[in-house]
Amino acid sequence: MAAEKITLPVEGMTCASCVTRVEKALKKVDGVTGANVNLATEKVTVTYDPAEAGPGGPGMDLQARMKAVVEDAGYTLVLPPASSSSKTGPAEEKPVDDARFLRTWKKLRSDFILSAALTIPVMAVSMTGSAGLPLAERDLNVLLFLATTVVIAGPGRRFFVAAWRLAGHFSADMNTLVAVGTGTAYLFSAAVTLFPGLLPAGETGGHVYFDTAATIITLILLGRLLEARAKGRTTDAIKKLMGLQPKTARVIRDGVQSDVPVGEVLTGDTVVVRPGERIPVDGVIESGETSIDESAITGESIPVDRTTGGRVTGGTVNTTGSVTVRATAVGKDTVIAHVIRLVEEAQGSKAPIQALADRIASVFVPVVISVAFAAFLSWFFIADASFTRAMMVFVSVLIIACPCALGLATPTAIMVGTGQGAAGGILIKNAESLERAHDIQTVVLDKTGTVTEGRPSMTDVAVFGEFDEGRLLAIAASIESRSEHPLAKAIVEGAASRGVVPGDIESFRGMTGMGVTAVVGGDAVALGNGKFMEEFATPMADAAGVVDGLSSGGKTPVFVAVNGALAGVIGVADTVRPTSGAAIAQLRAMGIGIVMITGDNAQTAEAVAREAGIDDVIAGVLPGGKAARVKELQNGGRVVAMVGDGINDAPALAQADVGIAMGTGTDIAMETADVTIMGGDLSGVPAAVRLSKLTIRTIRQNLFWAFIYNVIGIPVAAVGLLNPMFAAAAMAFSSVSVVSNSLRLKRTASRRVSPPLP
């Protein structure tokens, strides 16, 4: 039997290492053949042998075993109700548990507010001492102890619980660093405060480190809060994709029209779709003629004409005529549902990027603790020092290894880098996106709305016989002003830009997919495509050369005939953005390969590519094909960025190592992408790559400075030459160095991220 899949929520994951542990745990379960965790949605897709499953999905024994191994790894697998089917497609299930995300967000927000409210006065008192307060030093320390205890036991509890679970699996991450650093500072300070006789004042100076413990907890909570917000925004893409499908459909059953929920539409039902409505199902037109805006699926801005027998896709918009459609695919079988699945799978299949700090922490924390214990034992047993003296050395080693600078190394650089990007119109969704962008080797560009303007415009006017350009445009604009078709709008706008004002017309009549006829100033005028001209037996021989020239340039010819004679041909095309060529040249100068991909025909695509300076073109590609082509490049060992602006680009944006959306495009493309170029200008793409390279360089410098104090300070502390007060001062200085270096990035980026285009 073929393997089947089930998607289940997982609670408690916080980083890429969590993803690995959950996947490894599930893959050990008999009957499970694969597990793929999507950290953005906090869900895992499990592939299993149906022989292990009951009639309605994975058998309870398999479910129980899956839940048990995930809980043993330290997380919670949320099982579906017993009555729920495991085979529900992504178009039928709610892809995001909004209530679960909202609970997480509210909890983090309230914890951060409480932690910050207590940390600010702790920091202020620690810096100023008892100045102005009628309190003895010990009483002041007791107040600091009480405030910090609330921070540690309340908002900071999550770090200690996670560190304890990791310790049970002989592993470590940033939770461990936070727990060790804050726990050591807190316990040492509590001992000084509550048991002043335990550590002689001459050795400690009565110094406490409550501010260190509280500040670290508060900063890390802020990062978690921002991460939770980013996860919620990531899942908006899938919700908006689902929003393309109308909630109701007008169905004809037994000769009676009635509105029913779209989920109740059956294959074979006849659905009525009126002008301006979104088509609710995939199907075939049974009666009527219309133009369909398929930009949601194909990305092409020009509507396509459909008549009886033509296929239509759910989620597209019926722009003109009323049609009846026989449903051929509903629910999870529609094209939109397939796009949703592609986005979910592409998001989930991305290799988790293990943060450098986490990788180092897995070795660094056990080493530091081992060194601290070794130092304590050496001083106490070998050097025959007092317990207090040995404990002071132990605490000094741990304090110098406090992860404050390590915790600041990445976020401060990311904050400055993303802030500088935003100032230049480059919005970066999260730190991982910024990290990946510096390795880009190939950029895949969508054509429509990315390389080109995304909307048709009038490009050429050719006149024949006694007509001149002004008169021809006046006639064409007068007729097209009555139409809402994008080609008509292009002609009207083009005429207006040349000072031509539409006039009055008579006897206007349109033929869907062909053209229109009207009487203008007493003349009988026909305007439309070549087939429409043939209907009126209009001689076309004189226009052959003009038509060939337009077609070779990827332009659409619109014919105008007056009183049975060809008066002119107007060329309409989606033109290349003025800055596209320069931006592409910049990417090439950076050693990045360029590929243009489009659903358009090869002739049009190649014409656009020539103008923009692109050699590698892939034409005639549908939405699923775009993601597949991106994956092919990735399989060849390339780090790929996808740049697009339409809903049809969403799967490819998710599949790419870095998805870049143009801000002038659809909301769904921007929600799916990792980076958004707000101005819709391709020059933002090389700027984003430069920003990423500068930021990653700064992060590496920060990590060096964060650890150089440990490399030097830990041995110094271990030999007894550094007391906790100086250790804390060194740790604080390392933090200042990291923040200062990150702020320097702002000046560097402002000079190098957005240079003027050549």
Helices and strands as residue ranges (DSSP letters): E 4-11, H 16-27, E 32-38, E 43-48, G 50-52, E 53-54, E 57-58, H 60-72, E 76-77, H 98-128, H 137-153, H 157-168, H 174-194, H 201-204, H 210-242, E 248-253, E 256-261, G 262-264, E 270-273, E 282-287, E 290-293, H 295-298, E 304-306, E 311-312, E 317-318, E 323-329, G 331-333, H 335-349, H 356-377, I 378-382, H 387-400, H 404-423, E 426-428, H 431-437, E 442-446, I 447-451, E 457-463, H 469-480, H 486-497, E 506-511, E 515-520, E 523-528, H 530-535, G 541-543, H 544-552, E 556-562, E 565-573, H 580-589, E 593-597, H 602-612, E 616-618, H 623-635, E 640-644, G 647-649, H 650-655, E 658-662, H 667-672, E 675-677, H 684-718, H 724-752
